[in-house]
Amino acid sequence: MTLKVLVAYATKNWSTAEIARTITEVLRKEGLEADMRLVRDVHELQAYDAVILGSPLYEGRWHKDARQFVKRKSEALARRPVWLFSSGPLDPSASEGKIPPVASVRRALIRIHAKEHVTFGGCLSEDAQSWTARTLVKAGKGGDFRDFKQISAWAQRIGATLHGDIAVQPDGS
Ligand SMILES: Cc1cc2nc3c(=O)[nH]c(=O)nc-3n(C[C@H](O)[C@H](O)[C@H](O)COP(=O)(O)O)c2cc1C
């Protein structure tokens, strides 16, 4: 049986979409079925054995679409293995050490019994949507701090865990 994984993500400026794409591609290479969807377009989880949910941080919180998804689907999420990721820091800190989840994500982690949370570095470029974002870039606070090696390694580990889950038979063999 091939396990089917949903990689759901929120985004404003699309850099988190590229993180989600990398995760999806790695899972497929690992022999899993993986769908990548904008979280606001996800209505049903029935078809999925596991979920990876990610969101950028804006002013210390996840994107609204991701927060609402967790509220809307908390029961269905709690019944599946779920991994969470945040993208945000515009400096190398996320590649250098583990950054804990912000308070609301920590609460979500507990509510849906998520297996793990990781914070990846973020990205902010000149073509960002909002005036505030572009002002930050002009002030030298932008850049691309996504570490695709780190992201791929994380996805590989999830793939291995999911393969392990199916390898374990009900009698524990
Ligand atoms: C107005 C604004 C507020 C931000 N707030 C945070 C924050 O609180 N914590 C953080 O780590 N990153 C913060 N960031 C960085 C974003 O999370 C980062 O640029 C992220 O990669 C954006 O993802 P997206 O391109 O998918 O929208 C902020 C960026 C902007 C423009």
Ligand as a Chemical Component Dictionary entry (heavy atoms), coordinates in Angstrom:
data_LIG
# 
_chem_comp.id                   LIG 
_chem_comp.type                 NON-POLYMER 
_chem_comp.pdbx_formal_charge   0 
_chem_comp.three_letter_code    LIG 
# 
loop_
_chem_comp_atom.comp_id 
_chem_comp_atom.atom_id 
_chem_comp_atom.alt_atom_id 
_chem_comp_atom.type_symbol 
_chem_comp_atom.charge 
_chem_comp_atom.model_Cartn_x 
_chem_comp_atom.model_Cartn_y 
_chem_comp_atom.model_Cartn_z 
_chem_comp_atom.pdbx_ordinal 
LIG C1  C1  C 0 5.587  42.400 7.560  1  
LIG C2  C2  C 0 6.382  41.159 7.811  2  
LIG C3  C3  C 0 6.368  40.568 9.071  3  
LIG C4  C4  C 0 7.134  39.415 9.328  4  
LIG N1  N1  N 0 7.099  38.852 10.565 5  
LIG C5  C5  C 0 7.886  37.788 10.852 6  
LIG C6  C6  C 0 7.905  37.208 12.152 7  
LIG O1  O1  O 0 7.198  37.623 13.058 8  
LIG N2  N2  N 0 8.752  36.170 12.377 9  
LIG C7  C7  C 0 9.559  35.661 11.402 10 
LIG O2  O2  O 0 10.320 34.733 11.665 11 
LIG N3  N3  N 0 9.512  36.155 10.137 12 
LIG C8  C8  C 0 8.711  37.204 9.837  13 
LIG N4  N4  N 0 8.668  37.717 8.566  14 
LIG C9  C9  C 0 9.411  37.047 7.486  15 
LIG C10 C10 C 0 8.496  36.136 6.673  16 
LIG O3  O3  O 0 7.972  35.105 7.489  17 
LIG C11 C11 C 0 9.286  35.516 5.513  18 
LIG O4  O4  O 0 9.549  36.529 4.580  19 
LIG C12 C12 C 0 8.582  34.337 4.871  20 
LIG O5  O5  O 0 9.508  33.604 4.109  21 
LIG C13 C13 C 0 7.411  34.779 3.998  22 
LIG O6  O6  O 0 6.794  33.657 3.433  23 
LIG P1  P1  P 0 5.917  33.740 2.107  24 
LIG O7  O7  O 0 6.817  34.237 1.007  25 
LIG O8  O8  O 0 5.471  32.348 1.849  26 
LIG O9  O9  O 0 4.760  34.659 2.363  27 
LIG C14 C14 C 0 7.913  38.847 8.286  28 
LIG C15 C15 C 0 7.912  39.441 7.014  29 
LIG C16 C16 C 0 7.169  40.589 6.779  30 
LIG C17 C17 C 0 7.189  41.191 5.396  31 
# 
loop_
_chem_comp_bond.comp_id 
_chem_comp_bond.atom_id_1 
_chem_comp_bond.atom_id_2 
_chem_comp_bond.value_order 
_chem_comp_bond.pdbx_ordinal 
LIG C1  C2  SING 1  
LIG C2  C3  SING 2  
LIG C2  C16 DOUB 3  
LIG C3  C4  DOUB 4  
LIG C4  N1  SING 5  
LIG C4  C14 SING 6  
LIG N1  C5  DOUB 7  
LIG C5  C6  SING 8  
LIG C5  C8  SING 9  
LIG C6  O1  DOUB 10 
LIG C6  N2  SING 11 
LIG N2  C7  SING 12 
LIG C7  O2  DOUB 13 
LIG C7  N3  SING 14 
LIG N3  C8  DOUB 15 
LIG C8  N4  SING 16 
LIG N4  C9  SING 17 
LIG N4  C14 SING 18 
LIG C9  C10 SING 19 
LIG C10 O3  SING 20 
LIG C10 C11 SING 21 
LIG C11 O4  SING 22 
LIG C11 C12 SING 23 
LIG C12 O5  SING 24 
LIG C12 C13 SING 25 
LIG C13 O6  SING 26 
LIG O6  P1  SING 27 
LIG P1  O7  DOUB 28 
LIG P1  O8  SING 29 
LIG P1  O9  SING 30 
LIG C14 C15 DOUB 31 
LIG C15 C16 SING 32 
LIG C16 C17 SING 33 
# 
